[in-house]
Amino acid sequence: MEREFGKLITGKSIILRLEMKTDVIKFSDIVQIISDEGGDLVAIDVIQMKHDMTIRDLTVNVSDSLQIVQISEKVQQLNGVNLVNVSDQTFLMHLGGKIETKLKVPIQNRDDLSRVYTPDVARVCMAIQEDQRKSFTLTIKRNTVAVVSDGSAVLGLGNIGPYAAMPVMEGKAMLFKQMADVDSFPICLETQDTEEIIRTIKAIAPAFGGINLEDISSPRCFEIEERLKEELDIPVFHDDQHGTAVVLYAGLISALKLVNKSIDQIKVVVNGIGAAGIACTKILLAAGAKEIIGVDKDGAIVSGNEYTNPMWNWYSQNTNPHKSSGSLADVIKGADVFIGLSRGKILSREMVMTMNAEPIVFAMANPTPEIDPDEIEDIAAVVATGRSDYPNQINNVLCFPGIFRGALDCRATTINEKMKLAAAEAIASVISDDERNKYYIIPSVFNPDVVKLVRDGVVEAAILTKVARRIPREYR
């Protein structure tokens, strides 16, 4: 999984902006509180000074988020003190947003102005009107992706709405640019109506070469993606589904090599059949998995039952060939792989002990995995999580920059299952047989080889499946 929410991740310091009545409060009282709570006052900046009032910024080193809360509460309780604001390094990084637009060519004189705007720009407009395909070469469409969310399922935070979702979408745009030199723009919609979302995205699509759907709740996300894929001629990719699936499969490729098992011979249990769980199942089926059992809050999903969630009906008809039923504890017996996309602490050591020899456990719930990796280190062949503070993080950043880089470079009309499989195989190929071990089945998001290999694999798969409208020079 891509992001760690649910806990405040701070830097080494915070800044407290305090408005103090100098005839009421002694500054030494504030210093004492900071010291008592374990903070270290390292800088004082006077922002404003009057005869009976002063505003100061106090820079305080802290070790964890609890200290921030405790210091803030204690200071706020002091008579004569108004805590105006608390900023840590994360908040400071977000001031004014994290992205901006820049010119590729400067406008220095009237000639430049006429070429980029009026009147000469009219010639370019008419060329595109005559041949719409030229928009890929004569506008930003060639290299620009829309990162679109309604804020209804921001991982770990839930339905926080479009305004609160913007920092996440800005971060995604940063990753696109830094990792793969893909330009993108965050678009958060103030609607959670399926038809309105589809209509809005279709209306803005002419400006973009691809659509990255992000943090849209299930099951609406399925219809939104499928409809847009049918009605647009540019790639539409819901990263919460398919990004997770691609990186999961990449990790599983490596893990299966370690235990010398084949994907068509294993039993897989997927716990949590939401958007990511269904996408992970689909990519494993496409890769050749034969026995996958999905489990949700009411137990195993079994054909013959009628489910209110239409995707569960699809799931029941395409998985669980032996119609296993019961709870997670029941169906995990004899399994080779556990894939968790649910909630923390739902898997026990005892359950893992009932799995086949050398079990593989992907516990990807955030911020708390389905089981603490330390609990099963001695019995599991491989453990992966969605967190960066454990080995083997399943992180979507490994996939979406390279996938869109490849899709844009060949002007793909869609991102199909073959392209996703190629992306997963490319990620897995970064780790050599000599390097691979139980603590290293997936490369770092900063590995410089990942984007290039994923891009190349996606382009080749797009060409083979005839969804590429442009053949990059190196493939001609």
N, C-alpha and C positions, 0 to 999 in steps of 0.2 A: 504494500500500500504506500501511497505517496506522501502523506503528511502526518505529523505527530501533534494532534491537538489533545485537549483535555488536561494538559498541565502547562503552566507558564514556563517557557524556555527563555531564560534571561541571559544577558551578558554578564560581565564582571562588575558593572556599576550601574547605579540609577541616579537620576537627578530629581531632587525634591525642590519644587518652587514654593516658597513660603512667603506669605504676607504676614508680617509681625507688627504688633503694636508695641513700640519700644518702651512705653511707660507701663506696660502690663507684664510683659514676658522678658525673662533674661535669656540671652542666647545660649548661655551655659546649660540651661535646662534642656534645651533641644539637643545639644551635643551629648549630654548625659544619657538621654533616651536612646540615641543612635548607638552609643557605646554599649549600653546595657543589653540591647537586642542583638549584639554581635556585628553591628555595622562599623565600617571604618570611614570616617569623614576625611576625604582627601582634597577637596577644593571648595572654596566659597566664592561666589560671584555676586556682587551687589548689582541688582538690576535697576532699582529705583530707591531713592532715599528722601524722606520728608522729616519734619521735625518730630513727628510722633509715630511714624510708620516707615517700615523698610521692606522691600521685596528682595529676596535673595535666592539664588540657585545653589543648592548643596549637592555636591557630587559624593556619593557614598558607595563604597565597595561592599557587595553582599555575596553570599555564597549560594543562596537559593531563594526561590520565590516566596517561601514562608516568611523570611526576614523582611521582604518588601511589605507584605501585609501587616506584620506586627509593628514595624517602624511607622508606617503610614497611620495606622490606627492610634498609636500612642501619641504621635505628634499632633494629630487632628484633635485629640481630646484636651490638649493644653489650652487654657484660657488665654486669649490674645493672639492666637495663631490660626491662620486660615491656610490650609493645604490647597494651593491653587492647582497643582498638577504633579503627577509622578510619571517620569519617563525613564525607560530603560533603553539599552542600545537597539533593541528591536523596534520600539516605537519611534526612536529617532531616525531609524533607517526608512520608516514609512512616511515621514513628514513630507507633505506635498506630493505623495505618490512615489512610485519606484521607477517609472518609465517616462519617456518623453519622445516626441518626434523630432527628427533632424533632417535638414536638407541634404540631398545628394549632390546638388549643384547650387552655388550661390546665385542670387539675383543682384547683379552689380550695376546694371544700366538699363536703358529703355529697350535695347535689343533683347537682352535676357528676359525682361518682363514680357515682351510680346511673344517670345517663344514659349514660355512656360504658361502664359495665361492668354492674353488677347492682344492682337488678333490671330497670330500664327497658330495657336493651339487648335483653332477650328479645323485646320487640315488634318490633325491627328484624330480629332473627334469624328470627322467624316470617314477617315480610313477605317476606324473601328465600326462605324455604322454599316459600312459596306461589307466588312468581314469581322464578325464579332470575335473570332478566334484571336484577332490581333490585340485584344484586351490583355491577353497573357504576356505579350511582349512590350506593350506600350503603356501599361499601368502597373500599379503595385500588386495587382492580382497575381502576378507570376510568383511572388514570394511572400504572400501575406495570408495569415490564418486568423479567423475570428474565434476567440475563446469565449464561449457563450454559456451563461448560467442563469438560473432563476433563484439561486440561493436556497433551494429547498432541501438539499442533502449535503451540506458541507461537512466533510468527514470528521466525525468526532464532535461536531457542534450541532448538527441537525438543520432544521429549517430556520435559518437566521436571516433570510431575505437578501435582496439584491445589494443593498448598500453595504451590509456587513460582509458580503461575499467578495466584494471588489479587491481587498488586499490579496486574497488567494489568487484571483484571476490575474492580477498584476504580476504576482510571483511567477505564474505559469508563463506569462509573456516574456519575462526575463529569462527563464530557462530555455524557451524556444530560441531566443536570440543568442544567448551565450553558448549553448550547446551545439546548435545547428545552423546559426545565422539565418533563422526563419523570423521574419517580421510578423508580429501578431498584435492584436488589440483586444483588451478585455471588454466584454459587453455583458452587463448584468441587466436582466429584464425584470421590470416591475409587474410581472404577471406569472401565475402558475397554471394558467389555462393551456391545456395541450394544443388546442387549435390556434390560439393566439401566438404561442411560441413558434409553432411551425410556420404560420403566416409571416411573422416578423423576420425569422431567419431567412426565409425564401426572399423576402423583400430586400434584405441587405446583401444577399449572396453575390450580386454582380461585382462587388468590390473585392471579393476574397477568392483565393485559390483553394481554400479548404475550411471546414468547420470543425472545431474541437468543442464538443459538448462536455460540460463539466458540472458535477455536483447537482444533478437533476434527479429527483427522487424516483424510486421504483414503485409501481410498474410503468409510470408515465414515460420514463426514459426510453423504454423499448419502442413504444409507438412513435415517439418523436424522432428517434434515430431512423427507424425503418421507413417512415413516411418521407423524411428528408432525403434518405438514400435513393428512394424511388423517384422523387420529384426534382432533385438537383443533379447536375452533371459534374459536381466537384466532390472530393472525398468528405464524408461526414463520419466522425470517429468519436464515440463516447468513451473517454479515457478511463472513467471509473470502471467501466465494464472491461474493455478490450486491452487497455494498458496493463491492468492488473493481470489479465489472462496471459498476455504475451510474456511478461516477466516471470510469472509463476511457471509457465511451461519451460522457459529458459532454465530456471533453477532446477526444475524436475529432470530435464535432460541430463544435467550434471549429476544430480543425486542418484539417478538410476544407473549411471555409469559406475558410480562408486560401489553400489551394491550388486552390480552385474545382473540387473533385472530388465526385462523388455516391457515397454509400455502396453503391449497387447496381451501381456500375461498377468498383469497386476490387478489387484482390487483397490479401488480408490473410494474413500468416503469424503464427501464435500459437506461441511456443516455451515449452513447459512445460505439459503437459496434466494438471494436477492440479485441485484444487477450483476455484481462481480461474480457471484457463485454460478450463475447461469452462463456467463461469458467464459469462465474458466472451464466449465464442463464442456461447452461447445468446442473450445480449442483442443481439449484433450480427446474428445471424440474424433475430431478431424485428424489428430495425430495418431489415431489408432487404438485408443483405449477401448476396451470391451466391457468392463464391469465398473460402473460408477454408480454409487448410491448417494442420493442427496438427502440430507436431513435438515429439517427446520424445527420450529418450536413444538410442533405436534408430532414429531418423529419422522421416520423415513417416508419419502414420497414414493408412492406405489401406483402402478397402472391399475385402472379399474375404479379408483377413487375419483370423485369429482371435486375439483378445487375452485374456489372463487377467483384466485389469481390465474389468469389465462396462461401465463408462462409456466406455472406449475403443472398445468395439464399437458403442455408441450413436454415438460421435463419428465413427467411420469411415463409418457409414451416413448421416450428416447433413452431412458436409463434404467438401471435396476433390473437387469434381465431375469434374475432369479426371484424377483418380487419379495426381496427381504423386507421385513417390517419390524417395527419396534423403535426403541429409543436409540440414541447415539451409542450408548453402552452395549446395546444388542447388536447393532450392525457393524460396529468397528471390529468385532472379533474376526480374526483372520485377514484383516486388511493389510495392505502393504504401504499405503499412503493415506495420511490424513491431511485434508486441506480445510483450514478454518477461516471463515469470512463472516464471523458472527459476533461473539462477545467474549469478554475475558473470563478466565477461570472455569470454562465449561468442560474442559477435558482434564481427566485425572491421570495420574501415573498408573493407576490400576487398569484403566482402559488401554493405555499404550502397551502395557504388558500382555494384553490379550491379542495384540496385532501379530502379524507374521514376524519372523526373524528379520533383523535389521530394518525396523520400521522407519519410514520417512514422515516427519511431522512438519507441516507448514502452518504455523499458528499466527495468522496475519491480522487478528483483531487489534485495533489501536484505540487508546494507548496501552491497554492491557491485553496481552496475548491470551489465547484460549488456554495455554498452560505456560508456566515459567520454564524457559529452556533449561535452567539449572536442575529442575526436578527430574528431567529424563535424560540428562547428558550421558549417563552410564548405560542406558538401554536403547536410545535412538541412534540410528546410523547417521541421520542428518536432521537438524532442526533449523528452520528458517522462520523469520518473523517479518512484520512490517516496520520494525523499529531500527533506528540507526545505532542504538547502543548495544545491540547484539550482533553476532556474526550473521551473514547471509540475509541482508535486508532485501525484501521484495519491494523495489521502488520503481514506480512508473516512469521516473525520469530516465531510466535506462532505455525506454522504448519510444515515447511519443516524439522527441525531437528528430530522431533518425527516421521514423516512419513518415512523418510529414515532409522531411527533407527529400526522401525518396519519391513520395507521391507528387510533390511539387515539381521535382526535376523531370519527371516523365509525364507530367500533367495527367495523372491518373484520374479516371472518372469516379473511382471508388477505392476503398481499402477492403479487399476481400480476405477470405480465410487463408488463402495461399500466401498472401503478403504478410499476414500476422504470423503464420508458421515460419516463414523465412526470417522475420525479425527475431523471433525467439531463438531460432537456430543460430543466427548471427551473434546474438548476445552470449549464448552458451559457448560459442566457438572461441571467444576471447580468452577463456581459461584453458590452458593446455593440460594434457593428461598428467604431466609432471607436477603442475601447480595444484591441481584439484585435490581437495581433502574435505573432511566433514565441516570444517569451518570456512571453506572458501569454494562455494559452488556458483557464485554469481559475482560479476566484476563490480568495481566501484563505479558510481555515477560519474566520477571524474576521470575514468579511464579514457584516454584520448582515442582509442581504437573503436569504441562502441558505436558512436554515431555513424562513422564512415562504413563500418561493416553492416549495420542495420540498413542504412541508406542503400547500399549496393544490393543487399538481399531483397529489399522491397522493390527496387527498380526491376531486377531480373524477374521476380515473380509477377509483377505487373505486365511486363512484356510477354511472358509466357502465357498469362491468362487473358491477354488481349484487352486490357483495360488502360493501357498506356497510349496517350495521344501523341506523345513525342518520344522519340528514341534518343537518349543522350549520346553525345558524340562517341564516347568510349565503347558503345554497344553497336555502332553501325558497321 
